[in-house]
Amino acid sequence: MIDVLVAGGGPAGLAAAIHSALAGLEAVVVEPRTAPVDKACGEGVMPSGVAGLRVLGVEPAGRELRGIRYVAGAARAEASFHGPGGLGIRRTELHRALHERALGLGVRIVPGRVGEVRQSADSVSAAGLTARWLIAADGLHSTVRRGLGLELPGGAHRRYGLRRHYRVEPWTDFVEVHWSGVGEAYVTPVADGLVGVAVLSRVRRGYDEHLHDFPDLTASLRAAGAGAGAGTEATGVRGAGPLLQRVRRRVAGRVLLVGDAAGYVDALTGEGIALGLATAGAAVRCLAAGRVREYERAWTLLTRRHRLLTGALLAASRHPGTARLVVPTASRLPPLFTAAVRALQ
């Protein structure tokens, strides 16, 4: 019998499989997509996420991120990370590095989808396989979570994300967050000559329409690319959402939810990868120690600060007048902004 069956071969699922292999457990990942997998993502890995990758034995190449900068018109606020920096990296490169590490440790990756999940007192079966435990890491719209009846209504405040890359030389080693009355744009240097621009908003419309809300950003793209919008787009637009996903609990019998499948607030603070790696590690540690019920508390503690900070920023972003005050306030109170940024470590 397999020790750990993992539903989903994204970063959180591969991290769970790698942690399992490092703990001496046999892990099998079920994933329908071919590696490397791309998806809408801000592609900035916070310092804690970089540390989490090192624990897994994964050190992918990318652009070092020195900190975070908020921009709104003439108002700016920036703070550097304390100690090691973050990493700007294409989602495909991150996935390739995790995928190769998992295979190198003997993890089996099976093409397919996890459909119905059946449990007994000592096993769980899905996708034609039987294991002692199932870790569901099948993303924002987890079918395992839905099938187990663990979803809660998402609420009225829905936000969506869109991302595109530009062939321009990065003009900063910070993650730049540009604020408008209806959303934010995140600029992340991910490679030499390549910048990712992700937009988060409660308004559903085209990517180029969103960029019109950020004239300073479009000016920076034009300056860096000698005419952004005229052949500098490196990739098409990818989208994700609604982002808010509420979950009843993260343990259901022999199934544990990790990463986005375990519940999601918003991508506003850029901690998705870091939290995915951290929750995957916590789930495997609980399994290996025979204390599965402790995972719920571990998840709560790991994500508490993120949920509080993200919730506060989201509350501000829902009101255009208040959202426009975020950056001026941060620029007038640099110690507070620096403390918030360093909390992401």
MILORO-256612 format. One record per atom (N, C-alpha, C): x, y, z; residue in one letter. Coordinates in steps of 0.001 Angstrom, whole numbers, padded with zeros to 6 digits, always signed. Layout:
REM residues N
XYZA ...
END
This chain:
REM residues 345
+000845-001198+000000M +000000+000000+000000M +000881+001249+000000M +000508+002237-000792I +001234+003504-000838I +001072+004221+000502I +002109+004899+000934D +001993+005679+002174D +001160+006939+001956D +001561+007755+000953V +000916+009051+000731V +000569+009209-000750V -000706+009370-001021L -001168+009682-002358L -001439+011187-002403L -000877+011877-003377V -001016+013332-003479V -001870+013668-004693V -002955+014386-004461A -003818+014848-005556A -003353+016230-005978A -002743+016324-007156G -002279+017612-007653G -000771+017734-007627G -000197+018022-008798G +001258+018113-008900G +001766+019519-009097G +001104+020513-008491G +001617+021879-008461G +002673+022005-007374G +003119+023226-007057P +004163+023399-006038P +003821+022782-004684P +002594+022976-004197A +002238+022420-002888A +002213+020894-002924A +001652+020315-003997G +001604+018862-004103G +002984+018242-004233G +003828+018839-005064L +005193+018316-005212L +005974+018483-003914L +005752+019599-003204A +006416+019787-001915A +005989+018712-000919A +004693+018375-000918A +004206+017319-000032A +004861+015985-000375A +005000+015701-001666A +005625+014443-002093A +007103+014410-001722A +007799+015539-001889I +009225+015599-001542I +009410+015450-000040I +008598+016154+000740H +008670+016004+002196H +008421+014549+002601H +007464+013908+001945S +007155+012505+002255S +008359+011625+001960S +008967+011811+000788A +010123+011001+000410A +011281+011224+001377A +011500+012472+001777L +012583+012770+002728L +012315+012147+004092L +011040+011914+004406A +010666+011281+005678A +010627+009762+005574A +011003+009224+004410G +011022+007773+004236G +009690+007173+003866G +008749+007991+003393L +007426+007517+003009L +007328+007409+001490L +006637+006399+001009E +006417+006272-000424E +005310+007234-000848E +005598+008069-001839A +004621+009056-002287A +004349+008894-003773A +003088+009014-004147V +002671+008993-005545V +001815+010229-005790V +002131+010962-006857V +001397+012172-007218V +000523+011882-008442V -000733+012296-008380V -001637+012180-009524V -001870+013584-010072V -001491+013794-011337E -001563+015124-011949E -001903+014991-013430E -002945+015689-013911P -003344+015532-015317P -002490+016319-016310P -001791+017365-015835R -001057+018234-016757R +000387+017761-016937R +000966+018126-018069T +002350+017774-018369T +003287+018852-017836T +004373+018440-017211A +005345+019390-016673A +006158+020027-017799A +006554+021297-017628P +006273+022171-016495P +004906+022843-016630P +004236+023025-015520V +002887+023573-015501V +002933+025072-015263V +002184+025809-016056D +002075+027255-015875D +000690+027587-015346D +000570+028729-014674K -000726+029223-014224K -000576+030694-013872K -001695+031371-013706A -001661+032770-013291A -001064+032854-011897A -000001+033658-011765C +000728+033718-010507C +001558+034990-010504C +001664+035635-009338G +002499+036818-009241G +003974+036516-009396G +004381+035270-009094E +005734+034752-009324E +006795+035392-008443E +006375+035992-007361G +007327+036466-006361G +007284+035535-005169G +008390+034865-004875V +008459+033959-003724V +009064+034734-002558V +008314+034849-001471M +008793+035582-000313M +009963+034851+000352M +010754+035558+001183P +011928+034926+001803P +011632+033611+002520P +010487+033524+003204S +010157+032270+003877S +009945+031148+002873S +009430+031485+001688G +009259+030482+000653G +010583+030016+000083G +011534+030952-000074V +012875+030582-000548V +013528+029634+000451V +013363+029935+001756A +013900+029047+002790A +013223+027685+002733A +011918+027675+002471G +011196+026413+002360G +011667+025576+001190G +012009+026222+000093L +012550+025502-001063L +013903+024879-000729L +014727+025606+000000R +016051+025077+000363R +015915+023832+001236R +014946+023835+002140V +014706+022654+002973V +014399+021440+002108V +013725+021674+000990L +013385+020591+000068L +014555+020191-000825L +015644+020961-000761G +016772+020697-001647G +016568+021282-003030G +015777+022343-003109V +015452+022980-004385V +015935+024429-004351V +016808+024788-005271E +017307+026160-005362E +017274+026607-006820E +016094+026949-007320P +015965+027329-008733P +016560+028705-009002P +016950+028922-010240A +017492+030220-010638A +016353+031212-010833A +016612+032457-010506G +015629+033518-010693G +016273+034850-010406G +015466+035858-010163R +015961+037187-009831R +015736+037447-008354R +016799+037835-007646E +016645+038118-006227E +015749+039335-006032E +014853+039243-005066L +013961+040337-004717L +014415+040944-003402L +014615+042256-003414R +015178+042925-002241R +014113+043383-001261R +012904+043554-001730G +011847+044033-000849G +010583+044318-001619G +009719+045146-001031I +008420+045481-001623I +008261+046994-001662I +007738+047489-002778R +007508+048926-002971R +006054+049155-003346R +005379+050033-002626Y +004010+050435-002950Y +004067+051741-003741Y +003251+051831-004785V +003235+053003-005655V +001794+053415-005928V +001520+054717-005778A +000216+055283-006147A +000448+056739-006509A +000551+057009-007816G +000854+058368-008252G +002225+058793-007746G +002281+059955-007107A +003552+060469-006591A +003938+059838-005264A +003007+059170-004621A +003281+058570-003302A +003956+057213-003463A +005006+056998-002676R +005731+055725-002709R +006127+055330-001295R +006164+054042-001073A +006665+053496+000189A +007380+052203-000133A +008568+052019+000408E +009290+050778+000138E +010014+050318+001383E +010211+049016+001460A +010922+048418+002588A +011662+047190+002094A +012875+047035+002579S +013683+045875+002209S +013419+044725+003163S +013580+043513+002664F +013510+042353+003535F +014702+042376+004482F +014501+041850+005649H +015586+041751+006623H +016271+040396+006431H +017553+040423+006058G +018267+039170+005831G +018106+038713+004389G +018079+037399+004151P +017969+036875+002780P +016735+037410+002065P +016866+037627+000762G +015773+038194-000006G +014809+037147-000522G +013857+037642-001299G +012915+036753-001962G +013437+036363-003337G +012568+035781-004148L +012972+035307-005468L +011850+035538-006469L +012187+036234-007556G +011264+036350-008673G +011584+035239-009661G +010610+034391-009965I +010888+033217-010796I +009652+032838-011591I +009848+032536-012857R +008743+032051-013675R +008127+030820-013053R +006826+030764-013085R +006114+029628-012496R +006570+028321-013126R +006836+028336-014415T +007276+027117-015094T +008650+026666-014599T +009537+027609-014306E +010859+027247-013799E +010766+026671-012390E +009917+027268-011573L +009719+026744-010223L +009156+025325-010284L +008165+025124-011138H +007562+023803-011253H +008566+022783-011767H +009378+023173-012742R +010378+022249-013300R +011361+021803-012200R +011813+022747-011382A +012776+022415-010333A +012176+021466-009300A +010944+021714-008884L +010280+020831-007915L +010001+019459-008517L +009575+019449-009763H +009264+018198-010464H +010514+017318-010557H +011624+017905-010937E +012873+017145-011063E +013355+016641-009710E +013209+017448-008687R +013624+017022-007344R +012771+015845-006876R +011466+015914-007109A +010582+014825-006702A +010957+013527-007415A +011156+013599-008728L +011532+012405-009479L +012868+011855-008991L +013805+012752-008671G +015122+012323-008194G +015071+011582-006870G +014015+011839-006096L +013851+011160-004802L +013004+009891-004925L +012614+009538-006138G +011845+008316-006339G +010344+008480-006275G +009872+009733-006248V +008427+009963-006251V +007863+009564-007619V +006767+008831-007615R +006116+008438-008864R +005037+009455-009194R +005050+009960-010421I +004055+010934-010861I +003201+010285-011944I +001921+010114-011646V +000998+009371-012501V +000064+010354-013210V -000035+010277-014547P -000978+011154-015242P -002414+010736-014958P -003258+011681-014670G -004653+011368-014409G -005288+012379-013476G -006539+012150-013155R -007294+013017-012259R -007826+012210-011083R -007841+012832-009934V -008428+012191-008759V -009922+012488-008773V -010697+011486-008950G -012147+011656-008962G -012722+011381-007582G -013548+010345-007510E -014175+010003-006231E -013131+009496-005237E -013279+009933-003996V -012393+009507-002918V -013180+008604-001972V -012649+007399-001752R -013296+006463-000833R -012361+006173+000336R -012936+006148+001519Q -012121+005931+002718Q -012636+004734+003520Q -011701+004088+004194S -012032+003049+005170S -011312+003414+006465S -011351+002520+007413A -010709+002807+008693A -009202+002956+008573A -008588+002274+007604D -007124+002297+007523D -006576+002625+006137D -007434+003084+005203S -006920+003408+003878S -007839+004398+003170S -007323+004952+002080V -008102+005846+001234V -007785+005489-000214V -008810+005441-001060S -008628+005048-002457S -009125+006146-003390S -008352+006401-004446A -008718+007389-005453A -007855+007153-006687A -008375+007483-007852A -007643+007360-009116A -007099+005947-009333A -007798+004933-008808G -007362+003552-008968G -006204+003156-008077G -005866+003981-007097L -004751+003716-006186L -005243+003718-004750L -004549+002975-003907T -004900+002904-002497T -003698+003305-001662T -003944+004138-000663A -002860+004653+000172A -003327+004728+001619A -002364+004933+002486R -002711+005145+003900R -003309+006524+004100R -002816+007513+003333W -003270+008895+003471W -003362+009553+002095W -004249+010521+001990L -004354+011323+000774L -004129+012788+001148L -003201+013428+000464I -002998+014869+000614I -003576+015537-000623I -004589+016382-000416A -005232+017085-001520A -004545+018428-001725A -003890+018557-002868A -003195+019787-003232A -003624+020186-004638A -004913+020047-004891D -005412+020249-006255D -005986+021647-006474D -005427+022622-005769G -005608+024004-006134G -006821+024736-005607G -006938+025957-006129L -007949+026906-005683L -009362+026330-005748L -009642+025601-006810H -010981+025031-007000H -010923+023511-006844H -010390+023075-005735S -010136+021669-005447S -011382+020804-005606S -011278+019808-006475T -012391+018864-006637T -012461+017895-005458T -011319+017602-004848V -011335+016735-003663V -012061+017437-002524V -011745+018688-002308R -012404+019469-001255R -013910+019528-001485R -014294+019779-002723R -015718+019865-003036R -016395+018514-002841R -015733+017447-003295G -016324+016121-003180G -016521+015672-001750G -015695+016171-000858L -015809+015806+000563L -016739+016744+001334L -017337+017696+000636G -018270+018617+001285G -017606+019583+002242G -016379+019988+001945L -015627+020849+002861L -015682+022330+002485L -016375+022675+001404E -016423+024070+000970E -017492+024857+001705E -017220+026148+001883L -018188+027107+002404L -018444+028147+001318L -019593+028832+001355P -019843+029887+000361P -018729+030924+000387P -018357+031402-000802G -017226+032320-000906G -017506+033738-000463G -018759+034175-000419G -019071+035535-000014G -019195+036460-001214G -019594+037697-000942A -019906+038653-002000A -018676+039323-002584A -017606+039451-001810H -016428+040202-002259H -015477+039277-003025H -015694+039205-004330R -014892+038303-005162R -013828+039086-005920R -012643+038522-005959R -011542+039151-006691R -010945+038141-007674R -010356+038676-008730Y -009820+037852-009804Y -008432+038347-010176Y -007613+037445-010710G -006255+037790-011088G -005979+037514-012556G -005170+038377-013167L -004714+038211-014545L -003212+038477-014587L -002488+037752-015444R -001035+037942-015521R -000538+037853-016956R +000455+038700-017256R +001142+038676-018555R +002616+039009-018311R +003493+038505-019200H +004917+038828-019122H +005311+039779-020246H +006319+040608-019957Y +006834+041556-020939Y +008332+041353-021124Y +008759+041444-022393R +010178+041352-022710R +010830+042717-022502R +011063+043045-021267V +011724+044298-020915V +012756+044007-019829V +013771+044827-019745E +014759+044664-018688E +014165+045169-017369E +014195+044358-016321P +013638+044810-015039P +014275+046125-014583P +013461+047055-014154W +013965+048360-013715W +014104+048443-012193W +013790+047334-011503T +013874+047328-010051T +014109+045908-009560T +014680+045781-008360D +014789+044474-007721D +013818+044367-006549D +012808+045233-006567F +011696+045157-005628F +010476+044585-006352F +009568+044003-005593V +008225+043769-006128V +007491+045100-006019V +007036+045616-007135E +006295+046870-007117E +004805+046574-007112E +004105+047195-006167V +002651+047051-006089V +002044+048417-006383V +001391+048524-007534H +000741+049769-007939H -000729+049694-007544H -001198+050708-006843W -002563+050722-006319W -003455+051657-007129W -004691+051220-007340S -005719+052078-007924S -006971+051939-007069S -008038+052601-007482G -009269+052528-006706G -009977+051201-006785G -009628+050353-007784V -010360+049091-007944V -009466+047860-007895V -008179+048047-007664G -007307+046880-007606G -005845+047252-007526G -004992+046259-007759E -003552+046454-007690E -002887+045756-008877E -001728+046273-009249A -000893+045631-010273A +000450+045312-009632A +000917+044087-009835Y +002148+043598-009211Y +003209+043388-010282Y +004325+044072-010145V +005416+043965-011105V +006541+043160-010456V +006883+042031-011061T +007909+041146-010509T +008952+040829-011565T +010226+041196-011321P +011285+040758-012238P +011495+039257-012061P +011422+038490-013151V +011503+037031-013030V +012711+036427-013750V +013350+037202-014617A +014530+036734-015339A +015158+037938-016019A +016362+037777-016526D +016969+038847-017301D +016104+039119-018520D +015715+040370-018688G +014904+040730-019842G +013459+040290-019768G +012961+039958-018577L +011576+039484-018457L +010958+039962-017147L +009784+040568-017276V +009038+041079-016124V +007620+040535-016186V +007101+040094-015039G +005714+039668-014948G +004875+040783-014359G +003702+041010-014921V +002776+042015-014393V +001438+041327-014146V +001068+041228-012879A -000198+040601-012494A -001144+041660-011956A -002409+041549-012308V -003428+042496-011855V -004449+041747-011015V -004772+042297-009849L -005822+041752-008997L -006912+042805-008867L -008164+042390-009050S -009248+043353-009007S -010571+042656-008737S -011502+043425-008205R -012867+042917-008046R -013695+043144-009308R -013131+043875-010277V -013818+044169-011535V -013361+043170-012591V -014290+042502-013228R -013964+041534-014278R -013984+042235-015634R -012810+042357-016237R -012675+042978-017548R -011350+042560-018146R -011040+043027-019345G -009829+042624-020024G -008569+043161-019365G -007469+042455-019594Y -006181+042824-019000Y -005761+044243-019395Y -005835+044574-020680D -005407+045894-021136D -006276+046995-020544D -007556+046710-020340E -008423+047686-019682E -007950+047960-018263E -007520+046905-017578H -007000+047090-016220H -005756+047973-016219H -004859+047769-017184L -003612+048529-017198L -003842+050026-017344L -004958+050421-017942H -005258+051847-018079H -005382+052533-016715H -005672+051753-015673D -005781+052323-014326D -004419+052610-013703D -003337+052201-014374F -001993+052339-013811F -001073+053071-014797F -001286+054367-015010P -000487+055107-015997P +001002+055130-015687P +001379+055179-014400D +002805+055166-014066D +003452+053841-014444D +002715+052769-014262L +003240+051455-014622L +003400+051325-016137L +002390+051735-016886T +002496+051632-018340T +003626+052510-018858T +003859+053660-018207A +004986+054514-018597A +006310+053812-018318A +006412+053118-017204S +007644+052382-016882S +007890+051259-017875S +006817+050572-018275L +006961+049503-019261L +007434+050066-020602L +006875+051201-020986R +007303+051808-022256R +008767+052228-022185R +009156+052835-021063A +010538+053295-020924A +011517+052131-020923A +011146+051033-020249A +012050+049880-020162A +012102+049095-021458A +010999+049099-022221G +010943+048278-023418G +010931+049046-024707G +011184+050371-024615A +011197+051222-025810A +009921+051043-026613A +008786+051028-025900G +007507+050927-026608G +006707+049722-026206G +006455+049547-024900A +005640+048420-024453A +004279+048482-025133A +003755+047353-025501G +002513+047307-026238G +002765+047167-027728G +004040+047269-028122A +004386+047137-029538A +005327+045959-029715A +004842+044782-029362G +005645+043581-029569G +006449+043136-028376G +006257+043787-027188T +007036+043393-026021T +006338+042342-025167T +005073+042005-025484E +004389+040983-024697E +005051+039630-024956E +005496+038996-023878A +006207+037722-024011A +005278+036527-023879A +004165+036691-023183T +003220+035593-022989T +001805+036126-023129T +000878+035205-023294G -000524+035583-023292G -001004+035839-021870G -002245+036219-021756V -002831+036516-020448V -003404+035239-019848V -003069+034993-018596R -003657+033892-017835R -004446+034469-016671R -005543+033795-016323G -006391+034302-015258G -006684+033264-014187G -007125+033751-013034A -007512+032874-011923A -008569+033582-011087A -009432+032792-010464G -010421+033368-009579G -011742+032607-009643G -012686+032981-008787P -012517+033946-007705P -011505+033453-006673P -010774+034402-006074L -009659+034020-005220L -010090+033522-003837L -011070+034156-003240L -011484+033761-001892L -012107+032374-001905L -011535+031483-001111Q -012045+030114-000963Q -012113+029786+000526Q -013315+029580+001011R -013518+029300+002436R -013761+027804+002633R -013163+027264+003701V -013155+025811+003915V -013611+025506+005343V -014429+024472+005497R -014923+024086+006820R -013797+023614+007724R -012964+022740+007186R -011832+022199+007954R -010845+021596+006954R -009654+021303+007443R -008595+020827+006548R -008273+019348+006720R -008956+018673+007605V -008777+017235+007795V -010144+016567+007733V -010253+015547+006887A -011495+014783+006773A -011122+013314+006694A -011164+012647+007818G -010757+011243+007843G -009281+011104+007527G -008981+010445+006421R -007591+010229+006011R -007144+011191+004910R -007868+012277+004768V -007552+013284+003752V -007152+014596+004432V -006040+015176+003969L -005567+016458+004481L -005465+017431+003308L -005926+018655+003497L -005866+019676+002462L -004657+020582+002692L -003915+020871+001624V -002758+021759+001729V -002791+022784+000594V -001965+023819+000722G -001876+024831-000317G -003198+025546-000516G -003470+025962-001757D -004702+026688-002054D -005946+025856-001761D -005847+024542-001865A -006995+023675-001605A -007467+023769-000162A -006572+024184+000746A -006899+024258+002168A -007618+025546+002539A -007871+026406+001561G -008509+027687+001822G -007610+028818+001359G -008225+029880+000836Y -007435+030961+000247Y -008133+032284+000522Y -007356+033272+000914V -007920+034592+001168V -007736+035474-000063V -006480+035758-000415D -006202+036606-001564D -004707+036560-001838D -004326+036959-003060A -002912+036966-003445A -002230+038287-003120A -002898+039157-002386L -002443+040520-002177L -001043+040611-001581L -000684+039731-000661T +000633+039807-000015T +001685+038938-000685T +001319+038185-001716G +002296+037397-002458G +002842+036194-001723G +002094+035668-000767E +002599+034570+000060E +002101+033189-000357E +001445+033079-001506G +000834+031811-001881G +001807+030652-001939G +002946+030836-002592I +003927+029749-002704I +004491+029407-001335I +004864+030416-000573A +005441+030178+000757A +004478+029396+001639A +003209+029775+001624L +002224+029076+002454L +001950+027673+001934L +001967+027503+000616G +001786+026167+000060G +002879+025221+000510G +004123+025691+000465L +005249+024865+000911L +005157+024578+002403L +004804+025608+003180A +004752+025447+004640A +003645+024492+005064A +002460+024607+004467T +001360+023724+004870T +001610+022291+004414T +002256+022134+003255A +002615+020780+002807A +003566+020125+003788A +004561+020878+004238G +005512+020335+005208G +004842+019981+006523G +003931+020847+006983A +003238+020587+008243A +002372+019340+008152A +001687+019163+007027A +000832+017986+006855A +001644+016700+006915A +002777+016674+006223V +003596+015460+006214V +004195+015193+007587V +004616+016239+008279R +005161+016033+009634R +004111+015436+010558R +002878+015897+010441C +001809+015347+011273C +001543+013882+010925C +001560+013560+009630L +001369+012169+009219L +002489+011284+009739L +003731+011742+009544A +004889+010926+009929A +004932+010693+011433A +004425+011657+012202A +004440+011532+013661A +003211+010823+014204A +002264+010488+013308G +001049+009818+013770G +000107+010736+014514G +000198+012061+014244R -000659+013030+014939R -001439+013848+013902R -002230+013172+013114V -002924+013804+011996V -003859+014914+012463V -004534+014706+013579R -005500+015700+014054R -004831+017011+014423R -003538+017014+014633E -002835+018243+014984E -002625+019155+013769E -002869+018619+012582Y -002621+019436+011394Y -003550+020653+011339Y -004789+020497+011752E -005720+021628+011720E -005173+022807+012523E -004674+022530+013693R -004101+023599+014518R -002817+024133+013895R -002004+023250+013347A -000758+023686+012707A -001061+024624+011544A -002070+024274+010729W -002458+025130+009608W -002912+026504+010105W -003715+026508+011160T -004225+027766+011711T -003087+028671+012171T -002111+028090+012851L -000984+028881+013339L -000106+029374+012188L +000122+028534+011196L +000971+028920+010071L +000370+030053+009247L -000937+030092+009147T -001591+031048+008249T -002220+032241+008971T -002162+032269+010296R -002883+033301+011052R -002433+034712+010672R -001137+034975+010682R -000651+036323+010390R -001032+036739+008972R -000891+035791+008039H -001260+036074+006649H -002734+036428+006549H -003590+035676+007213R -005019+035929+007122R -005392+037277+007722R -004748+037647+008834L -005036+038932+009466L -004571+040097+008599L -003324+040022+008109L -002778+041113+007297L -003531+041246+005984L -003779+040124+005318T -004480+040164+004047T -005909+040658+004221T -006555+040215+005287G -007918+040663+005549G -007998+042163+005748G -007016+042727+006461A -007007+044164+006701A -006793+044943+005404A -005856+044492+004576L -005603+045171+003310L -006783+045035+002353L -007427+043879+002370L -008596+043690+001510L -009743+044612+001930L -009925+044759+003235A -010981+045646+003726A -010750+047064+003223A -009485+047494+003206A -009161+048830+002703A -009393+048922+001205A -009059+047853+000477S -009143+047898-000985S -010580+047911-001496S -011537+047525-000654R -012928+047466-001111R -013545+048854-001282R -012928+049869-000696H -013465+051221-000763H -012458+052107-001491H -012790+052604-002685P -011825+053372-003472P -011160+054504-002701P -011929+055224-001897G -011345+056327-001137G -010304+055846-000148G -010614+054747+000537T -009670+054201+001510T -008463+053605+000810T -008678+052909-000311A -007574+052283-001046A -006545+053320-001472A -007021+054526-001840R -006090+055559-002287R -005241+056103-001145R -005648+055807+000091L -004883+056278+001248L -003826+055284+001701L -003856+054043+001167V -002937+053003+001644V -001484+053420+001441V -001137+053840+000226V +000258+054168-000069V +000697+055459+000620V -000102+056561+000567P +000314+057753+001317P +000508+057488+002804P -000370+056669+003377T -000228+056342+004797T +001045+055556+005047T +001322+054548+004178A +002541+053751+004322A +003790+054615+004168A +003739+055611+003255S +004908+056465+003040S +005152+057395+004220S +004069+057769+004934R +004224+058640+006108R +004611+057864+007354R +004396+056550+007334L +004705+055717+008510L +005653+054590+008098L +006884+054923+007700P +007808+053885+007212P +008087+052763+008205P +008195+053028+009533P +008437+051894+010442P +007310+050863+010406P +006060+051346+010289L +004922+050425+010242L +004939+049613+008958L +005233+050280+007824F +005279+049578+006550F +006424+048565+006531F +007575+048969+007065T +008721+048046+007124T +008394+046819+007968T +007704+047037+009090A +007319+045910+009954A +006373+044962+009225A +005445+045537+008426A +004505+044701+007692A +005228+043880+006634A +006174+044499+005918V +006917+043782+004895V +007769+042691+005501V +008437+042990+006596R +009309+041989+007208R +008514+040861+007857R +007232+041103+008105A +006377+040015+008601A +006196+038938+007545A +006424+039298+006260L +006280+038333+005179L +007431+037338+005158L +008434+037574+005994Q +009585+036669+006017Q +009311+035478+006901Q 
END
